[in-house]
Amino acid sequence: MRIDLHTHSSRSDGTDDPADLVRIAADASIDVLALTDHDTTAGWAEATKAKPDGLRLVRGAELSCVSPDGRGGRVSVHLLAYLFDPEHAAVVTEQTRLRAERRVRLVKMVTRMAEDGYPVDPATFLDRFPPDLPAGRPHLARALVDEGVVGSVNEAFQSLLNNSSRYYLPRADTPVDAAIEMITSAGGVCVFAHPLARRRGRVVELSVIADLAGAGLAGVEVDHPDHDAPDRATLRGLAAELGLVATGSSDYHGTNKTTPIAAETTDPEMFERLVAGATAIEVLD
C-alpha cells in the first residue's frame, strides 16, 4: 500500500489543481493521498468531486506556525493537520487571518523588489490569484521565473527570496501549541512536518517535539525528502519513545519542486493509528 500524507495543489503553492492532483495520485498507483495545502481547505471540494475510484482521500492542511526552538529563541515550523472540521469557528478565524497576513506580507516584498527595479508591480501583483489563495514566496518565485529574472523556483529562493534576503519579511504565524489545541478541538490530528529539514534553516531541538507530544501532537513526519538518514533514525527513535505516529510523505508541489509524488510514504499501520485519533470527518473511500 502506498500512502502519501503531504501534497499541495494550486490552491496554495502547488502547480496541479486539486482535480488533477488526485488523478496524478491514482495514475501513480497511490492508495491513500492527503491534500495539505497551506492554511486553506479551498481544494477539498474539488479533490473530493474528482477522486477516482480506489483512491482514499485524507483532507488536511499544512499550518504555518511559530515555535520555541529549545534554545531560547523562536523558529518557523509547520504542522500537518488532518481530518478536522473545516467549519470549526477557531479554524475559520485563524485560516482567514493567516491568508490575509500572507497577502499583505507578499505585497510588501513585491514593493521592495519593484523599488530595486525588478519587473513586478505591487499594485496589480495579487490580481492574478483567487482572493482566498494563501499567496506566498512560491508565487513570487514563479512570477520571477515567468519574467525571466531567474531560471527556476529554486533559483529564486536561493538568490532572492531566502530568509537572509533583503526582500524577506517574517510572518505572524500561529503559535504551534495553540494550533495543536485548535485542530484537536476541531476533531483533527496534528503531525509535525519535516521537523529536522536543516537545509531550510534553523530547526527545533528534540525537547520541543517532546513538549508538543505532551500538548497533543499525534505524530512526526520522519521520512521526508529534506531529512537525511541520521535525522530520520533519530526521529523514528523519538517517535517510538514518545508514542507518536511516524509518517512519511513526499511534500509534492507539482513542477514547483523536483520531488515526485509518493517519493516518501507512510507505513499502513502508522496511518491507521493516525486516523484513529480523528473524530470530526472520515477518510473518503
RALINRA-V630940 format. One record per backbone hydrogen bond with DSSP energy under -1.0 kcal/mol. NH is the residue of the N-H (numbers start at 1). CO is the residue of the C=O. If there is no record, write none. Layout:
nh={NH | NH}
co={CO | CO}
This chain:
nh={4 | 8 | 10 | 12 | 14 | 21 | 22 | 23 | 24 | 25 | 26 | 27 | 28 | 29 | 30 | 31 | 32 | 33 | 34 | 35 | 36 | 39 | 44 | 47 | 48 | 49 | 50 | 55 | 56 | 57 | 58 | 60 | 61 | 62 | 63 | 65 | 66 | 67 | 69 | 75 | 77 | 79 | 80 | 81 | 82 | 83 | 85 | 88 | 92 | 93 | 94 | 95 | 96 | 97 | 98 | 99 | 100 | 101 | 102 | 103 | 104 | 105 | 106 | 107 | 108 | 109 | 110 | 111 | 112 | 113 | 114 | 115 | 117 | 118 | 120 | 124 | 125 | 127 | 129 | 133 | 135 | 139 | 140 | 141 | 142 | 143 | 144 | 145 | 146 | 147 | 148 | 149 | 150 | 156 | 157 | 158 | 159 | 160 | 161 | 165 | 168 | 173 | 174 | 176 | 179 | 180 | 181 | 182 | 183 | 184 | 185 | 186 | 187 | 188 | 189 | 191 | 192 | 193 | 197 | 198 | 200 | 201 | 205 | 208 | 210 | 211 | 212 | 213 | 214 | 216 | 217 | 218 | 219 | 220 | 221 | 222 | 223 | 224 | 227 | 232 | 233 | 234 | 235 | 236 | 237 | 238 | 239 | 240 | 241 | 242 | 243 | 244 | 245 | 247 | 249 | 251 | 252 | 256 | 257 | 263 | 266 | 271 | 272 | 273 | 274 | 275 | 276 | 277 | 278 | 279 | 280 | 281 | 284}
co={32 | 252 | 16 | 9 | 9 | 17 | 18 | 19 | 20 | 21 | 22 | 23 | 24 | 26 | 25 | 2 | 2 | 56 | 4 | 58 | 7 | 62 | 41 | 43 | 44 | 45 | 46 | 52 | 31 | 284 | 33 | 35 | 81 | 37 | 79 | 77 | 174 | 75 | 73 | 67 | 65 | 63 | 191 | 61 | 189 | 59 | 186 | 85 | 88 | 89 | 90 | 91 | 92 | 93 | 94 | 95 | 96 | 97 | 98 | 99 | 100 | 101 | 102 | 103 | 104 | 105 | 106 | 107 | 108 | 109 | 110 | 111 | 114 | 113 | 118 | 121 | 121 | 124 | 126 | 130 | 133 | 136 | 136 | 137 | 138 | 139 | 140 | 141 | 142 | 143 | 145 | 144 | 144 | 152 | 153 | 154 | 155 | 156 | 156 | 162 | 165 | 171 | 64 | 66 | 175 | 176 | 177 | 178 | 179 | 180 | 181 | 182 | 184 | 183 | 82 | 80 | 219 | 78 | 194 | 196 | 197 | 198 | 69 | 205 | 206 | 207 | 208 | 209 | 210 | 213 | 212 | 190 | 190 | 245 | 192 | 247 | 247 | 222 | 224 | 228 | 229 | 230 | 231 | 232 | 233 | 234 | 235 | 236 | 237 | 238 | 239 | 239 | 218 | 220 | 223 | 6 | 6 | 253 | 254 | 260 | 3 | 267 | 268 | 269 | 270 | 271 | 272 | 274 | 275 | 187 | 187 | 83 | 57}
